Amino acid sequence: RYEFPFDIDLKEFCEDSVIETDYELFAVVIHKGTCYSGHYYGYIKDVDHIGCWTRPPPPLSPA
């Protein structure tokens, strides 16, 4: 299970000249697999509340 904060302050990773360092999480991309193969999953915030979001189906097993 993965958990991400909805708000994040990136001040420690920015130069001092950067004024705005607070960001709101909008999307997450996760890779599941190895460095040679796998699948990417994207989770995007539905800011307009118009989507019907479902989980991806589980991977198929070889028969």
C-alpha positions in Angstrom: 0.0 0.0 0.0 1.2 3.5 -0.9 0.3 6.7 0.9 1.1 10.2 -0.2 0.5 13.5 1.5 -2.0 15.8 -0.3 0.2 18.8 0.4 3.9 18.9 0.3 6.6 21.5 1.0 9.6 21.1 -1.3 11.6 24.0 0.3 14.5 21.7 1.3 14.9 20.7 -2.4 14.7 24.3 -3.8 17.1 27.1 -4.1 16.6 30.0 -1.7 15.5 32.3 -4.5 12.3 30.2 -5.0 9.4 31.8 -3.3 6.6 29.3 -3.6 7.5 25.8 -2.4 4.2 24.4 -1.3 2.5 22.1 -3.8 -0.8 20.2 -3.9 -0.6 16.6 -5.0 -2.4 16.1 -8.4 -1.2 12.8 -9.7 1.0 9.8 -8.9 2.7 7.3 -11.3 3.7 4.0 -9.9 5.8 1.3 -11.6 5.3 -2.3 -10.7 7.8 -4.9 -12.0 11.5 -5.0 -12.7 13.9 -2.6 -14.4 13.4 -4.7 -17.6 9.6 -5.0 -17.7 6.5 -4.1 -15.7 3.4 -1.9 -15.7 2.9 1.7 -14.9 -0.2 2.8 -13.0 -1.4 6.5 -13.0 -3.6 7.9 -10.4 -5.0 11.4 -11.1 -7.1 13.6 -8.9 -10.6 14.2 -10.4 -10.7 18.0 -9.7 -14.0 18.4 -11.6 -15.7 15.4 -10.1 -16.8 14.1 -13.5 -14.9 10.8 -13.7 -15.9 7.3 -12.8 -12.8 5.8 -11.4 -12.2 2.1 -11.0 -9.2 0.1 -10.1 -7.3 -1.7 -12.9 -8.1 -5.4 -13.3 -5.6 -7.8 -11.7 -3.0 -9.3 -14.1 -3.9 -12.4 -15.9 -2.2 -15.7 -15.0 -0.8 -17.9 -17.8 -3.1 -20.8 -18.6 
